[in-house]
Amino acid sequence: MERDLNVGDVVERHLIDGDIVLFNRQPSLHKMSMMGHRIRILPFSTFRLNLSVTTPYNADFDGDEMNMHVPQSLETKAEMKEIIAVEKNIVTPQSNRAVMGIVQDSLLGSLLFTKRDTFLQRFEVVQLLMQINDWDGKIPVPSILLPKPLWTGKQIIELILPKINLIKQIRDDDGDVDTNVMTYNDTRVFLKKGKYISGMLTKKSLGNNCGSIIHVSYLEYGSIITARFFAEYQFIINNWLATFGFSIGIGDCVCNESVLQKIKDEIYNSKEKVKKLIVDCQKGTLEDRQPGKSLLDCFEFQVNKQLADIRNTAGKLAQNAL
């Protein structure tokens, strides 16, 4: 039905793709607890957001409630777009470090994708390159030509890297940091003007810490380039990870006899120490009494500490053996 509009009438409409809204998760403890997001209308009634943006909100996916507010004036929209938009808050002014980084599946896939022995066939390369917004249609020269052309994961990542310089040691026990450009285990990330020379990309290089790729890119090239890197990196890694298969067997889940015996010995020793604490408490000769605490309080504290220690020790032994 047609309506006649007069000066001063207010016309309301539904949200459309590209509108900017305020997103908030309580408690709002710092500036990044409220940020401006550009939205995309999707089916169903659950708010969805990029995994990397959950860190500043301190959000996880166990039933968290978040609120969305739609701006009603041009001034408010301008503030959201220029001041509190997500891409403007990748680096916090509180400590000048990134508060967002690559997380979860993308981080796991990143390590696997950038290993030296990860090779891709042509059809896989083309599939991944289609995830890049401004891909120029050129496929890089394969790193292996015969018997069939193969590309490395590093070559694909190089296409979306900002032109930054970075040296990052992801482990301290692998050679001399100052002299070795490349280490035996490929644990030194070396980027030169956007060229990916060596190293595997892990949390140290992609996380929300000082000197990461995210941090350096934001400082040198700004928010738009960094946000684009976030999106394209996640698209590439997640698409590849969906086709990357691996197998486990029952042997990967069972400890060997020597480790099981060691765990039993540790538990036995711990129980003996607790028995001694019980006897000392009954005799009133308990050592390490804490000022201001009764005998029973000190006894309970020491028993809990002993049991917690053995739990952690047994867990580490089992984890290292699997």
C-alpha positions as semicolon CSV with decimal commas, in nm:
position;residue;x (nm);y (nm);z (nm)
1;M;0,000;0,000;0,000
2;E;0,129;0,345;-0,089
3;R;0,179;0,596;0,190
4;D;0,217;0,971;0,166
5;L;0,526;1,084;0,353
6;N;0,550;1,423;0,518
7;V;0,847;1,614;0,658
8;G;0,935;1,473;1,001
9;D;0,797;1,123;0,937
10;V;1,016;0,837;1,063
11;V;1,057;0,544;0,824
12;E;1,165;0,219;0,986
13;R;1,313;-0,071;0,794
14;H;1,458;-0,415;0,863
15;L;1,834;-0,470;0,894
16;I;2,014;-0,553;0,571
17;D;2,359;-0,691;0,486
18;G;2,633;-0,439;0,559
19;D;2,453;-0,250;0,838
20;I;2,675;-0,179;1,137
21;V;2,556;-0,276;1,486
22;L;2,693;-0,269;1,840
23;F;2,769;-0,610;1,988
24;N;2,821;-0,656;2,361
25;R;2,893;-0,936;2,606
26;Q;2,855;-0,864;2,973
27;P;3,031;-0,799;3,200
28;S;3,176;-0,516;2,991
29;L;3,519;-0,502;3,157
30;H;3,718;-0,318;2,893
31;K;3,682;-0,123;2,570
32;M;3,673;-0,437;2,352
33;S;3,367;-0,576;2,534
34;M;3,159;-0,356;2,302
35;M;3,249;-0,341;1,933
36;G;3,088;-0,247;1,606
37;H;3,021;-0,529;1,358
38;R;2,905;-0,525;0,998
39;I;2,629;-0,781;0,976
40;R;2,512;-1,042;0,730
41;I;2,153;-1,165;0,754
42;L;2,150;-1,544;0,796
43;P;1,877;-1,800;0,867
44;F;1,796;-1,907;1,226
45;S;1,801;-1,687;1,535
46;T;2,148;-1,737;1,684
47;F;2,414;-1,465;1,670
48;R;2,729;-1,586;1,494
49;L;3,070;-1,422;1,488
50;N;3,426;-1,493;1,380
51;L;3,615;-1,715;1,625
52;S;3,906;-1,471;1,649
53;V;3,674;-1,196;1,779
54;T;3,562;-1,405;2,078
55;T;3,889;-1,347;2,269
56;P;3,836;-0,976;2,356
57;Y;3,475;-1,052;2,449
58;N;3,601;-1,341;2,665
59;A;3,325;-1,539;2,495
60;D;3,304;-1,915;2,462
61;F;3,029;-2,133;2,324
62;D;2,872;-2,285;2,634
63;G;2,553;-2,079;2,629
64;D;2,692;-1,726;2,656
65;E;2,436;-1,450;2,611
66;M;2,535;-1,154;2,393
67;N;2,335;-0,845;2,304
68;M;2,308;-0,659;1,976
69;H;2,209;-0,290;1,958
70;V;2,111;-0,115;1,636
71;P;2,222;0,252;1,609
72;Q;1,946;0,505;1,547
73;S;2,141;0,813;1,436
74;L;2,407;0,897;1,179
75;E;2,639;1,022;1,455
76;T;2,623;0,688;1,636
77;K;2,683;0,498;1,312
78;A;2,989;0,713;1,241
79;E;3,133;0,645;1,587
80;M;3,080;0,270;1,544
81;K;3,240;0,270;1,202
82;E;3,542;0,487;1,286
83;I;3,611;0,423;1,656
84;I;3,474;0,093;1,786
85;A;3,459;-0,123;1,472
86;V;3,620;-0,465;1,521
87;E;3,905;-0,399;1,279
88;K;3,992;-0,075;1,464
89;N;4,042;-0,270;1,787
90;I;4,272;-0,553;1,679
91;V;4,545;-0,387;1,888
92;T;4,454;-0,263;2,236
93;P;4,570;0,081;2,352
94;Q;4,600;-0,060;2,703
95;S;4,925;-0,248;2,638
96;N;4,988;-0,198;2,263
97;R;4,951;-0,565;2,179
98;A;4,708;-0,758;1,965
99;V;4,394;-0,878;2,144
100;M;4,286;-1,097;1,854
101;G;4,475;-1,377;1,688
102;I;4,424;-1,697;1,492
103;V;4,264;-1,955;1,725
104;Q;4,109;-2,302;1,741
105;D;4,083;-2,497;1,412
106;S;4,269;-2,233;1,211
107;L;4,563;-2,242;1,454
108;L;4,584;-2,621;1,455
109;G;4,560;-2,633;1,075
110;S;4,821;-2,359;1,048
111;L;5,095;-2,575;1,201
112;L;5,008;-2,871;0,977
113;F;4,971;-2,658;0,665
114;T;5,309;-2,484;0,698
115;K;5,519;-2,793;0,775
116;R;5,801;-2,866;0,533
117;D;5,648;-3,195;0,421
118;T;5,300;-3,060;0,342
119;F;5,259;-3,068;-0,037
120;L;4,957;-2,978;-0,249
121;Q;4,852;-3,092;-0,593
122;R;4,732;-2,850;-0,859
123;F;4,360;-2,904;-0,800
124;E;4,408;-2,839;-0,426
125;V;4,607;-2,522;-0,494
126;V;4,341;-2,381;-0,727
127;Q;4,068;-2,465;-0,475
128;L;4,252;-2,273;-0,202
129;L;4,344;-1,977;-0,423
130;M;3,975;-1,925;-0,493
131;Q;3,940;-1,820;-0,127
132;I;4,154;-1,510;-0,189
133;N;3,944;-1,202;-0,270
134;D;4,190;-1,020;-0,493
135;W;4,372;-1,321;-0,641
136;D;4,520;-1,216;-0,976
137;G;4,465;-1,559;-1,137
138;K;4,835;-1,649;-1,140
139;I;4,950;-1,976;-0,983
140;P;5,300;-1,966;-0,828
141;V;5,577;-2,185;-0,971
142;P;5,560;-2,528;-0,801
143;S;5,839;-2,610;-0,556
144;I;5,865;-2,964;-0,702
145;L;5,834;-3,017;-1,078
146;L;5,890;-3,392;-1,130
147;P;5,746;-3,653;-1,134
148;K;5,445;-3,421;-1,090
149;P;5,417;-3,055;-0,985
150;L;5,367;-3,002;-0,613
151;W;5,325;-2,681;-0,412
152;T;5,399;-2,624;-0,043
153;G;5,161;-2,470;0,210
154;K;5,410;-2,188;0,263
155;Q;5,373;-2,080;-0,102
156;I;4,996;-2,039;-0,061
157;I;5,028;-1,841;0,264
158;E;5,287;-1,613;0,102
159;L;5,021;-1,491;-0,143
160;I;4,814;-1,334;0,137
161;L;5,092;-1,219;0,370
162;P;5,130;-0,842;0,421
163;K;5,474;-0,724;0,307
164;I;5,627;-0,731;0,655
165;N;5,960;-0,839;0,802
166;L;5,950;-1,083;1,093
167;I;6,184;-1,315;1,278
168;K;6,023;-1,538;1,542
169;Q;6,169;-1,838;1,723
170;I;5,883;-2,072;1,810
171;R;6,103;-2,293;2,028
172;D;6,412;-2,196;2,228
173;D;6,596;-2,530;2,210
174;D;6,660;-2,546;1,837
175;G;6,983;-2,378;1,739
176;D;7,132;-2,033;1,772
177;V;6,869;-1,765;1,713
178;D;7,118;-1,497;1,609
179;T;7,315;-1,683;1,345
180;N;7,092;-1,950;1,191
181;V;6,846;-1,828;0,930
182;M;6,687;-2,173;0,909
183;T;6,686;-2,433;1,186
184;Y;6,696;-2,810;1,162
185;N;6,336;-2,854;1,281
186;D;6,204;-2,550;1,090
187;T;6,119;-2,373;1,416
188;R;6,236;-2,027;1,314
189;V;5,978;-1,812;1,131
190;F;6,157;-1,583;0,887
191;L;5,958;-1,339;0,673
192;K;6,129;-1,081;0,452
193;K;5,919;-0,817;0,277
194;G;5,626;-1,056;0,270
195;K;5,833;-1,347;0,136
196;Y;5,788;-1,661;0,347
197;I;6,141;-1,802;0,388
198;S;6,111;-2,058;0,668
199;G;5,937;-2,170;0,985
200;M;5,600;-2,311;1,090
201;L;5,326;-2,066;1,186
202;T;5,210;-2,134;1,543
203;K;5,055;-1,938;1,828
204;K;5,377;-1,739;1,879
205;S;5,354;-1,606;1,523
206;L;4,976;-1,576;1,486
207;G;4,848;-1,529;1,842
208;N;4,746;-1,217;2,032
209;N;5,096;-1,133;2,154
210;C;5,351;-0,860;2,086
211;G;5,552;-0,898;1,767
212;S;5,315;-1,147;1,600
213;I;5,224;-1,123;1,232
214;I;4,889;-0,971;1,337
215;H;5,054;-0,707;1,555
216;V;5,323;-0,607;1,304
217;S;5,075;-0,598;1,015
218;Y;4,838;-0,372;1,209
219;L;5,115;-0,129;1,305
220;E;5,265;-0,112;0,956
221;Y;4,966;-0,146;0,723
222;G;4,662;-0,062;0,933
223;S;4,333;-0,225;1,018
224;I;4,186;-0,299;0,674
225;I;4,487;-0,501;0,550
226;T;4,506;-0,692;0,881
227;A;4,134;-0,773;0,884
228;R;4,161;-0,900;0,525
229;F;4,455;-1,121;0,626
230;F;4,247;-1,264;0,913
231;A;3,960;-1,357;0,682
232;E;4,164;-1,501;0,395
233;Y;4,396;-1,695;0,626
234;Q;4,102;-1,860;0,800
235;F;3,927;-1,940;0,470
236;I;4,241;-2,105;0,329
237;I;4,335;-2,305;0,639
238;N;3,981;-2,421;0,721
239;N;3,913;-2,529;0,362
240;W;4,236;-2,727;0,353
241;L;4,179;-2,877;0,699
242;A;3,839;-3,010;0,589
243;T;4,013;-3,228;0,327
244;F;4,318;-3,323;0,537
245;G;4,276;-3,673;0,678
246;F;4,463;-3,844;0,960
247;S;4,423;-4,178;1,133
248;I;4,457;-4,296;1,491
249;G;4,453;-4,647;1,632
250;I;4,398;-4,800;1,974
251;G;4,776;-4,802;2,018
252;D;4,769;-4,421;2,031
253;C;4,543;-4,432;2,337
254;V;4,716;-4,696;2,555
255;C;5,013;-4,639;2,789
256;N;5,293;-4,895;2,797
257;E;5,354;-5,109;3,105
258;S;5,656;-4,916;3,233
259;V;5,463;-4,588;3,241
260;L;5,164;-4,750;3,415
261;Q;5,400;-4,898;3,676
262;K;5,564;-4,560;3,728
263;I;5,223;-4,398;3,782
264;K;5,129;-4,672;4,034
265;D;5,456;-4,617;4,222
266;E;5,398;-4,241;4,236
267;I;5,041;-4,292;4,367
268;Y;5,166;-4,543;4,629
269;N;5,434;-4,301;4,751
270;S;5,180;-4,021;4,772
271;K;4,939;-4,236;4,975
272;E;5,219;-4,318;5,217
273;K;5,292;-3,948;5,266
274;V;4,921;-3,884;5,337
275;K;4,918;-4,170;5,593
276;K;5,217;-4,007;5,767
277;L;5,031;-3,674;5,772
278;I;4,732;-3,846;5,938
279;V;4,955;-4,000;6,208
280;D;5,137;-3,670;6,268
281;C;4,803;-3,490;6,299
282;Q;4,673;-3,743;6,552
283;K;4,992;-3,708;6,758
284;G;4,988;-3,328;6,728
285;T;5,336;-3,322;6,571
286;L;5,236;-3,193;6,229
287;E;5,515;-2,988;6,068
288;D;5,488;-2,673;5,855
289;R;5,212;-2,523;6,068
290;Q;5,081;-2,202;5,916
291;P;5,028;-1,899;6,140
292;G;4,666;-1,824;6,219
293;K;4,541;-2,171;6,117
294;S;4,429;-2,454;6,341
295;L;4,587;-2,799;6,337
296;L;4,296;-2,943;6,134
297;D;4,312;-2,659;5,880
298;C;4,685;-2,718;5,824
299;F;4,627;-3,093;5,798
300;E;4,354;-3,048;5,535
301;F;4,567;-2,803;5,336
302;Q;4,869;-3,037;5,328
303;V;4,662;-3,344;5,231
304;N;4,490;-3,152;4,948
305;K;4,826;-3,026;4,823
306;Q;4,973;-3,377;4,827
307;L;4,678;-3,524;4,635
308;A;4,677;-3,240;4,382
309;D;5,050;-3,289;4,319
310;I;5,012;-3,661;4,249
311;R;4,719;-3,594;4,014
312;N;4,931;-3,350;3,813
313;T;5,235;-3,580;3,815
314;A;5,035;-3,883;3,696
315;G;4,865;-3,672;3,429
316;K;5,198;-3,551;3,291
317;L;5,344;-3,902;3,285
318;A;5,042;-4,034;3,096
319;Q;5,032;-3,740;2,855
320;N;5,401;-3,769;2,768
321;A;5,363;-4,141;2,698
322;L;5,068;-4,111;2,457
